[in-house]
Amino acid sequence: MCVLTFVPKGEQNFILTNNRDEATARPKAIPPQAYQIGNTSVFMPKDALAGGTWIATSDNFTLCLLNGAFENHIHQPPYRQSRGTIIPAFFEKQNLSSFVNEFLFDGIENFTLIVIEHQKELFLTEIRWDGHQLSVAEKDAQQSHIWSSATLYNAQIRHERENWFEQLLNQYPTGISAEILLDFHQNGGNGDIQNDMRMNRNNTLMTQCIMQVVKDAKEVQYQYIDFL
């Protein structure tokens, strides 16, 4: 939900790793399992409060949602529906164009949605909703990317995290492994526990879990680490 890295591994494969930074007052998430959405089997964790999700994967698509769009915004409830319903709504359509053109975004709080299509080749799309306008950008799926939630991390911290990620990638010019990326998501940073990759702000807001999705030539796998 709050920090996400994407690393391509050839024309069809990738590693996606996500930290969920959430208030400890919110109920513990339900670990990932398979859910049937339409005709598709989708593996995803669930938010125990709202029933939605922030990350999900199937044979053809992997999605992750981060709170906030470009910059932090003023929280103005009530909202029409939870952001956690967005990913299940996408899997009901199984089509990026139909989702963008037909889904009703009005009344939903600001978010960034990353959509990876991995049927025959990789396509990476970034969708941002700032509460008024939808921005859709195709990203280079053969380049590595990092995103951090605009609601929790200001521009300076987001830039620092980009630098940490770039430094990590430079250490492995011939290719980085899923294990190294998982370690980065747990231990990366500069010692500032409030803003390190695995963060903790006075035990009221902290990294509660990490989910990693690895797509290789044979299958899509996931790993889920629950810190609670």
N, C-alpha and C positions, 0 to 999 in steps of 0.2 A: 504493500500500500504506500510505502513512503520512500523507499529507495530501490532502484531497479537497474540492473546491468544486462546488456545484451552483447554477446560475442558470437559472431558467425564462425562456423567450422566448415568451410567449403561452400559450394553453391546451394546445398539443400539443408545443411545441418546447423545447429546453434546451441548455445548455452544461455539460458535466461535465469537470473537469480534475483530474488526479491526479499527485502526485509519488511515486515509489517510492524510499524511503530504505532502503538495505540495506547490510549488511556487505560490504566490498570483497573479503573472502575467499570470498564466495559466487560461483559461476560467473556470468558475464554472461548476462543474460536473452536469450532468442530473440525477435527483433522480431515484431510482430503479423503474422499472416497468417490466412487463412480456414481453419477446421477444421469438419468435418461432425460435429455431435453430434446423433444421432438424425436427424430430418428437417430440422434447422436449420443454416444456415451461420452460424458464429460467428467474429467477428474478435477475436483476442486474442493478446497476447504469452504466452510460456511461461517458467516458471522452469526453468532448465537443469538444476538439481539434482533437484528433486522432480517436475518434469513438469506441475505445475499452473499456475494463473494467479491474478492478483490483480485483473484488470480484463478485461471482455469486453463486446462489443456485438453485437446482432443486429437484425433489422428491428423486433422487438417489445419487446425488453428490453435494458437496459444495467445491469451490476452492477459493484460495486467492493468489495473486502474490505480492511479495515485490521486490523492486529494489535492485540489487546487489546480489552476491552469498556469498562467504565466507568472503571477505574483500573488502574494497573500491577499485575501479578500475578507470582507466583513461578513461574518456568519449571520444570516437573516432568515431564520425559520419563521413559519413552517414551510417545509418544502413538499412538493407534490408526491415525491417518492424517494426512496433511498438510492444513493449512488450504487449500492450493492446489487441492485436489480439490473444494472446496465449490461453486465457480462452475460447473465442468463438470457437477456433479451436478444443479444447478438446471436447466440447459438440457436435461438428459435428461427432466425433468418438464414444463417450460414452464408451470408453474402454481404460484403462490406458496403457496396454501393446501395443496396436496399436498406441496410441498417442506417447509413448516414442520411439517406433521403426520406426515410419513413418514420424513424424513431422520433418521439416527441421529447426534445431536450428541455423545453421550457419547464420551469418549476423544479429543476434538479440543481443541486449545489455544484459549484465549480469543480472540474476534474480534468485529468489527463489520462487518456486511454491509449495503450499501446497494443496494436493488433499485428500479430505475426501469422502470415499465411505460409504454410509449409507443405503443400500438396506435392508439387513437382520441383519447384524452385522457391526461394525465399522472397517474400514481399513484406516490408516493414512499414507500417503506417502509424502516424502519431495524430491523435484526435484530441483537441483541447476545447473545452466549453468554459467560457468565462462568465456564465450567467446570462449573457445577452447574445453572444455570437459564437458560432462553431468554426473552428479552424482545423483543416485537414491537410496534413503534409506527408508526402511519401519520403521516407528516409532511406539512406543507402544501406541495404541489407548486407552488404559486404564490408561494412565498417562497424566497429564496436561503438556502443553508446551507453551513457549513464543518465538516469533521470532521478531527481530528488523532489519530494513533495514541496510545493511552494508555500503550503500552509505551515510547515514546520521549520523550513530552512530558508534563510534569506539568500539574496543573490551571492553574497560573499561566501557563505558556507557551501552553496551549490557549486560555486566555482572551485573552491578548495577540494571538494569531492571529485570533481572532474580531473583535477591535477593528480590526486591520489590514484585514480583509476588509470590515467595515462602513464604514470610512473610504473604501476604494476605491469601494464601491458608491455612497456619497454623492457622490462626485466626478462620477458619471454618472447623474443622476436620470432622464434620458430613455431610458437603456438602455446596457448595457455590451457590448463586442464580445468575440469569442473571442480576438482578438489581444491585447487589453488584459489579459484573464484569463491568457493564456499568459505575458505579461510579468510579471504579478504572481507567478505560480508560480516564475519564474526569479529575480526581483529584489526581491520583497517582503520586508519585515522592518525591523529597526532597526540592522543592522550587526553583530549577533551571529551569526557564521557557524555556530555550533553549533546555533542554533535558528531562523535565518532560513528563509524558504520553501524556498530551495535551500540545503541545509545540508551541512556537512562537519565531522566530528569526528575530527580528526587523521588523515585519510585512511584510517581504518579503518571508518568508517560515513559514508555520504554519499548525496546524491540522485543516483541512477544514471540515471534516465530520467523523462520526463514523457509521459503520454498524455492527449490531449484528444478527447472525443467531442462532436460537434455534430449535433443533430437539428433539421432545418428542415422546411419543408412538403413538400420533394421527396425527401429522402434522409437517411441517417445517414452522416456522415463522421467520420474520425478522423485525428489527427496524432500522430506519435510522435517524440520527441526523445531520442536516446541520447547521454548525456554521456560514456560510456565508449568 
